[in-house]
């Protein structure tokens, strides 16, 4: 897998997590813990994208 395709896959995962967070936040009785975990995953992916984009 090339670097650019890896970055694109990470961007897709980041977008998917963003959409999931929005869905959960709109749902009644949503779990703050689940939202926090998803946001942490998003941040890790965002940091990885930034790191790879500077290479």
Beta strands, then each sheet from edge to edge (+ up, - down):
end
